[in-house]
Amino acid sequence: MRHFTADDLSNFETRYRNYLINSLSGYKSANLIGTQNVSGQTNLAVFNSVVHLGSNPALLGFILRPTTVPRHSFSNMQNTGYFSVNHIGQDMIEAAHNTSAKYPETVSEFEKTGLQPVYKTDQKVPFVEGSPVQILCRYVNNYLIEENNTRLVVGAIEEVFVQEEMLHPDGWLQLDKGNVVAINGLEGYAKTALIDRFPYARPKE
Amino acid sequence: MRHFTADDLSNFETRYRNYLINSLSGYKSANLIGTQNVSGQTNLAVFNSVVHLGSNPALLGFILRPTTVPRHSFSNMQNTGYFSVNHIGQDMIEAAHNTSAKYPETVSEFEKTGLQPVYKTDQKVPFVEGSPVQILCRYVNNYLIEENNTRLVVGAIEEVFVQEEMLHPDGWLQLDKGNVVAINGLEGYAKTALIDRFPYARPKE
């Protein structure tokens, strides 16, 4: 195996270190977060850091990079109180990735990438048409991570839309049935296939 | 599509809600966290919430459930200062899942699951033999998420071991080359295959 020491990590050229460290923690969730500002201007951004925080109350979180530059998704959800989380299907990976280009706030990533906004709830929050799992979240809180000025943003899950064929009778969603992808680093998109689903693990004698 | 409202989510039977919400946020990273206590007793636990926090300094985080019951991994890393993060390969999914059974602190999940501990650095931290990516982390901090008493634990990446065939010349790790799996909910394990790796996205005219 290749071995990198702490000295290696700090001495790497920036780009090499970014590629390595971004891909180092394993597969990530592949989500598009949709918001709009108070004037109705929509915004759509790819995120690979959405995590499960709890089931009751139903909460999720994601990591926001330092707010030293404008973060339109974050300011929108703080101002309107809501955002959508949309799973990325295999047929939308290139458009999803292109939402990461830096557009000014007056430009909607929906228009630039060809993804279609759709309004499905009473809140003024755009969802992504065709996304296999669409979640309405209420913005709840954020925690500053003082080690590098990133933030953990917390959202409450309020409404859920899922493709019928993904939903098992016991509530479990089988993600590969919706062609949901996983992200490798910041820029690799992988298709997936369930190997096995295990029962709740109990101690062995 | 199936539509669940906020009322549906709060009225579901506990097990149904847990399965649904746990699988709702998309694919998760599949990692085994290895620690030992000050007496040398090893501990190994599966986590599906490891996220990238930053590249310089190289930081990762993971979500810890409420500490209302003993969390051996957490107390060990606070006491010794270190933990290992090991990617789960296709050949170890059942053993990895079985680390989630509730064993007392005096029992090592290594012994019960058949996974082999291996010591690779100066720190007294067990890694998982055969894991395609092995990371030594220094425990840095934790943030209490007051909405549900979970915690975001922050670790600094200090040493890295990766299978040669996963490493691209620019530093990017191609996870499927190491047969790294992704987790669907708490208990589904999926194999993966890279579809495409896209360049840094730039605005379109």
Boltz contact constraints between the chains, C-beta under 6 A:
constraints:
  - contact:
      token1: [A, 1]
      token2: [B, 161]
      max_distance: 6.0
  - contact:
      token1: [A, 1]
      token2: [B, 163]
      max_distance: 6.0
  - contact:
      token1: [A, 2]
      token2: [B, 162]
      max_distance: 6.0
  - contact:
      token1: [A, 2]
      token2: [B, 164]
      max_distance: 6.0
  - contact:
      token1: [A, 2]
      token2: [B, 167]
      max_distance: 6.0
  - contact:
      token1: [A, 3]
      token2: [B, 161]
      max_distance: 6.0
  - contact:
      token1: [A, 4]
      token2: [B, 160]
      max_distance: 6.0
  - contact:
      token1: [A, 5]
      token2: [B, 159]
      max_distance: 6.0
  - contact:
      token1: [A, 6]
      token2: [B, 158]
      max_distance: 6.0
  - contact:
      token1: [A, 9]
      token2: [B, 58]
      max_distance: 6.0
  - contact:
      token1: [A, 16]
      token2: [B, 171]
      max_distance: 6.0
  - contact:
      token1: [A, 17]
      token2: [B, 55]
      max_distance: 6.0
  - contact:
      token1: [A, 18]
      token2: [B, 55]
      max_distance: 6.0
  - contact:
      token1: [A, 19]
      token2: [B, 170]
      max_distance: 6.0
  - contact:
      token1: [A, 19]
      token2: [B, 171]
      max_distance: 6.0
  - contact:
      token1: [A, 19]
      token2: [B, 172]
      max_distance: 6.0
  - contact:
      token1: [A, 20]
      token2: [B, 171]
      max_distance: 6.0
  - contact:
      token1: [A, 21]
      token2: [B, 55]
      max_distance: 6.0
  - contact:
      token1: [A, 21]
      token2: [B, 58]
      max_distance: 6.0
  - contact:
      token1: [A, 22]
      token2: [B, 52]
      max_distance: 6.0
  - contact:
      token1: [A, 23]
      token2: [B, 172]
      max_distance: 6.0
  - contact:
      token1: [A, 23]
      token2: [B, 173]
      max_distance: 6.0
  - contact:
      token1: [A, 25]
      token2: [B, 29]
      max_distance: 6.0
  - contact:
      token1: [A, 25]
      token2: [B, 50]
      max_distance: 6.0
  - contact:
      token1: [A, 25]
      token2: [B, 52]
      max_distance: 6.0
  - contact:
      token1: [A, 25]
      token2: [B, 60]
      max_distance: 6.0
  - contact:
      token1: [A, 26]
      token2: [B, 29]
      max_distance: 6.0
  - contact:
      token1: [A, 26]
      token2: [B, 31]
      max_distance: 6.0
  - contact:
      token1: [A, 26]
      token2: [B, 87]
      max_distance: 6.0
  - contact:
      token1: [A, 27]
      token2: [B, 27]
      max_distance: 6.0
  - contact:
      token1: [A, 27]
      token2: [B, 29]
      max_distance: 6.0
  - contact:
      token1: [A, 27]
      token2: [B, 182]
      max_distance: 6.0
  - contact:
      token1: [A, 29]
      token2: [B, 25]
      max_distance: 6.0
  - contact:
      token1: [A, 29]
      token2: [B, 26]
      max_distance: 6.0
  - contact:
      token1: [A, 29]
      token2: [B, 27]
      max_distance: 6.0
  - contact:
      token1: [A, 31]
      token2: [B, 26]
      max_distance: 6.0
  - contact:
      token1: [A, 49]
      token2: [B, 51]
      max_distance: 6.0
  - contact:
      token1: [A, 50]
      token2: [B, 25]
      max_distance: 6.0
  - contact:
      token1: [A, 51]
      token2: [B, 49]
      max_distance: 6.0
  - contact:
      token1: [A, 51]
      token2: [B, 51]
      max_distance: 6.0
  - contact:
      token1: [A, 51]
      token2: [B, 63]
      max_distance: 6.0
  - contact:
      token1: [A, 52]
      token2: [B, 22]
      max_distance: 6.0
  - contact:
      token1: [A, 52]
      token2: [B, 25]
      max_distance: 6.0
  - contact:
      token1: [A, 53]
      token2: [B, 150]
      max_distance: 6.0
  - contact:
      token1: [A, 54]
      token2: [B, 148]
      max_distance: 6.0
  - contact:
      token1: [A, 55]
      token2: [B, 17]
      max_distance: 6.0
  - contact:
      token1: [A, 55]
      token2: [B, 18]
      max_distance: 6.0
  - contact:
      token1: [A, 55]
      token2: [B, 21]
      max_distance: 6.0
  - contact:
      token1: [A, 58]
      token2: [B, 9]
      max_distance: 6.0
  - contact:
      token1: [A, 58]
      token2: [B, 21]
      max_distance: 6.0
  - contact:
      token1: [A, 59]
      token2: [B, 147]
      max_distance: 6.0
  - contact:
      token1: [A, 60]
      token2: [B, 25]
      max_distance: 6.0
  - contact:
      token1: [A, 63]
      token2: [B, 51]
      max_distance: 6.0
  - contact:
      token1: [A, 87]
      token2: [B, 26]
      max_distance: 6.0
  - contact:
      token1: [A, 97]
      token2: [B, 198]
      max_distance: 6.0
  - contact:
      token1: [A, 97]
      token2: [B, 201]
      max_distance: 6.0
  - contact:
      token1: [A, 98]
      token2: [B, 201]
      max_distance: 6.0
  - contact:
      token1: [A, 100]
      token2: [B, 201]
      max_distance: 6.0
  - contact:
      token1: [A, 101]
      token2: [B, 201]
      max_distance: 6.0
  - contact:
      token1: [A, 101]
      token2: [B, 202]
      max_distance: 6.0
  - contact:
      token1: [A, 101]
      token2: [B, 203]
      max_distance: 6.0
  - contact:
      token1: [A, 103]
      token2: [B, 203]
      max_distance: 6.0
  - contact:
      token1: [A, 112]
      token2: [B, 204]
      max_distance: 6.0
  - contact:
      token1: [A, 143]
      token2: [B, 143]
      max_distance: 6.0
  - contact:
      token1: [A, 147]
      token2: [B, 59]
      max_distance: 6.0
  - contact:
      token1: [A, 147]
      token2: [B, 154]
      max_distance: 6.0
  - contact:
      token1: [A, 148]
      token2: [B, 54]
      max_distance: 6.0
  - contact:
      token1: [A, 150]
      token2: [B, 53]
      max_distance: 6.0
  - contact:
      token1: [A, 152]
      token2: [B, 152]
      max_distance: 6.0
  - contact:
      token1: [A, 154]
      token2: [B, 147]
      max_distance: 6.0
  - contact:
      token1: [A, 158]
      token2: [B, 6]
      max_distance: 6.0
  - contact:
      token1: [A, 159]
      token2: [B, 5]
      max_distance: 6.0
  - contact:
      token1: [A, 160]
      token2: [B, 4]
      max_distance: 6.0
  - contact:
      token1: [A, 161]
      token2: [B, 1]
      max_distance: 6.0
  - contact:
      token1: [A, 161]
      token2: [B, 3]
      max_distance: 6.0
  - contact:
      token1: [A, 162]
      token2: [B, 2]
      max_distance: 6.0
  - contact:
      token1: [A, 163]
      token2: [B, 1]
      max_distance: 6.0
  - contact:
      token1: [A, 164]
      token2: [B, 2]
      max_distance: 6.0
  - contact:
      token1: [A, 167]
      token2: [B, 2]
      max_distance: 6.0
  - contact:
      token1: [A, 170]
      token2: [B, 19]
      max_distance: 6.0
  - contact:
      token1: [A, 171]
      token2: [B, 16]
      max_distance: 6.0
  - contact:
      token1: [A, 171]
      token2: [B, 19]
      max_distance: 6.0
  - contact:
      token1: [A, 171]
      token2: [B, 20]
      max_distance: 6.0
  - contact:
      token1: [A, 172]
      token2: [B, 19]
      max_distance: 6.0
  - contact:
      token1: [A, 172]
      token2: [B, 23]
      max_distance: 6.0
  - contact:
      token1: [A, 172]
      token2: [B, 185]
      max_distance: 6.0
  - contact:
      token1: [A, 173]
      token2: [B, 23]
      max_distance: 6.0
  - contact:
      token1: [A, 175]
      token2: [B, 184]
      max_distance: 6.0
  - contact:
      token1: [A, 182]
      token2: [B, 27]
      max_distance: 6.0
  - contact:
      token1: [A, 182]
      token2: [B, 182]
      max_distance: 6.0
  - contact:
      token1: [A, 182]
      token2: [B, 192]
      max_distance: 6.0
  - contact:
      token1: [A, 184]
      token2: [B, 175]
      max_distance: 6.0
  - contact:
      token1: [A, 185]
      token2: [B, 172]
      max_distance: 6.0
  - contact:
      token1: [A, 187]
      token2: [B, 197]
      max_distance: 6.0
  - contact:
      token1: [A, 187]
      token2: [B, 198]
      max_distance: 6.0
  - contact:
      token1: [A, 188]
      token2: [B, 194]
      max_distance: 6.0
  - contact:
      token1: [A, 188]
      token2: [B, 197]
      max_distance: 6.0
  - contact:
      token1: [A, 189]
      token2: [B, 195]
      max_distance: 6.0
  - contact:
      token1: [A, 189]
      token2: [B, 196]
      max_distance: 6.0
  - contact:
      token1: [A, 190]
      token2: [B, 192]
      max_distance: 6.0
  - contact:
      token1: [A, 190]
      token2: [B, 194]
      max_distance: 6.0
  - contact:
      token1: [A, 191]
      token2: [B, 193]
      max_distance: 6.0
  - contact:
      token1: [A, 191]
      token2: [B, 195]
      max_distance: 6.0
  - contact:
      token1: [A, 192]
      token2: [B, 182]
      max_distance: 6.0
  - contact:
      token1: [A, 192]
      token2: [B, 190]
      max_distance: 6.0
  - contact:
      token1: [A, 192]
      token2: [B, 192]
      max_distance: 6.0
  - contact:
      token1: [A, 193]
      token2: [B, 191]
      max_distance: 6.0
  - contact:
      token1: [A, 194]
      token2: [B, 188]
      max_distance: 6.0
  - contact:
      token1: [A, 194]
      token2: [B, 190]
      max_distance: 6.0
  - contact:
      token1: [A, 195]
      token2: [B, 189]
      max_distance: 6.0
  - contact:
      token1: [A, 195]
      token2: [B, 191]
      max_distance: 6.0
  - contact:
      token1: [A, 196]
      token2: [B, 189]
      max_distance: 6.0
  - contact:
      token1: [A, 197]
      token2: [B, 187]
      max_distance: 6.0
  - contact:
      token1: [A, 197]
      token2: [B, 188]
      max_distance: 6.0
  - contact:
      token1: [A, 198]
      token2: [B, 97]
      max_distance: 6.0
  - contact:
      token1: [A, 198]
      token2: [B, 187]
      max_distance: 6.0
  - contact:
      token1: [A, 201]
      token2: [B, 97]
      max_distance: 6.0
  - contact:
      token1: [A, 201]
      token2: [B, 98]
      max_distance: 6.0
  - contact:
      token1: [A, 201]
      token2: [B, 100]
      max_distance: 6.0
  - contact:
      token1: [A, 201]
      token2: [B, 101]
      max_distance: 6.0
  - contact:
      token1: [A, 202]
      token2: [B, 101]
      max_distance: 6.0
  - contact:
      token1: [A, 203]
      token2: [B, 101]
      max_distance: 6.0
  - contact:
      token1: [A, 203]
      token2: [B, 103]
      max_distance: 6.0
  - contact:
      token1: [A, 204]
      token2: [B, 112]
      max_distance: 6.0
